[in-house]
Amino acid sequence: MSGEPESLDRALEAALFAAEDALTIDQLASHLGDVDKGAVRDALARLAQFYAPRGINLVERGKRWHFQTAPDCAHLLRKERESLRKLSRAATEVLAIVAYHEPVSRAEIESIRGVQTSGGTLDVLMEAGWVKPAGRREVPGRPVIYATTPEFLRHFGLESRRDLPGIDELRATGMLDPVEEAFAAEMADEADQERPDEA
């Protein structure tokens, strides 16, 4: 492949357009024949700038790149999208716990929620592509632990888990009643202690 910037930009554009999933810089460099990763980064920056004012944008979510509909055009495609069924309150709570505490086991989810969690709740989140099994906890019984996916970040428009709203942001939106606020404060405090540093 030619080393010309324009040629690399076009090759990346084609690879990203055809990809079923978002791709990392390493995957793109390898896919295009072991192209220099610095050159790939520069080309992605050029493409992101080129597409910024257009109907589709090139974005990075969780260190993976993909095209998405521009936010101001999303309403035009709403009729074309398959609507996901609305998450139950239990599923919403479980998703929040996984996002703020990952990796987390089902027993840990139940301990935080204070009620038993149906296996079907986790199944719904895995079917949506937002939660995945992330191995097993090295304790007796070796329970499965769960984590969020790149699709979770993409769907909610987050670059990383560090972009999850804090207690003050949730309070400002009016999304918390007094009971939920106490619960969210406990979750946020624990998440701040547990959340790993992310690049």
C-alpha positions, 0 to 999 in steps of 0.5 A, a space after each residue: 500500500 502506498 505510504 501517501 497520507 491520502 492513500 492511507 486515509 482512503 484505506 482506513 475509511 474503507 476498512 472502518 466502513 466495512 467493519 462489523 465492529 469498532 476497531 483499535 489502532 492495532 487492528 487497523 494497522 495490522 489489517 492494512 499490512 502492518 502500517 505504522 501506528 503513528 501514521 494510523 493515528 494521524 490519519 484517524 485524526 484527519 478523518 475525524 476532522 473531515 467527518 465532524 461537520 457531516 451526517 456521519 462522524 468518525 469517533 473513538 469509544 473505548 480505544 476503538 474507532 467507528 462511524 456513527 450517525 451525527 447526533 443532530 441527524 439521529 432523529 431522522 433514522 429513528 424509524 429505521 432502527 429496531 427499537 430495543 425493549 425498555 430495560 426493567 428497573 432491575 436490569 437498569 440497576 444491574 447495568 449500573 452496578 456492573 458499570 460502576 463496580 466491574 468486574 463484579 459477580 452475581 453475588 456481589 450484585 445481589 449484595 449491593 442491590 439487597 435483593 436476589 438477581 434473576 439470571 434472566 436480568 443478566 441475560 437481557 443485558 448480555 443479549 443487548 451486548 452491554 455486559 459480558 462474562 469477564 472470567 472467574 473470581 479466584 475465590 472458592 466456587 470461582 464465580 463468573 464475574 461480569 463487565 461492560 463491553 465496548 458496545 456499552 460505551 458506544 451506545 451511551 456515547 462514553 469514551 471510557 468508564 471515567 465518563 460515567 456520571 457522578 452523584 452530582 451530575 445525577 442529582 442535577 438531572 433530577 434522576 434521583 429520589 432520596 432513596 436512589 440518591 443514598 444508593 447512588 452515593 454508596 455506589 459512587 463512593 465504592 466505584 471511586 475506590 475500585 475504579 482502575 486508572 484508564 489511559 
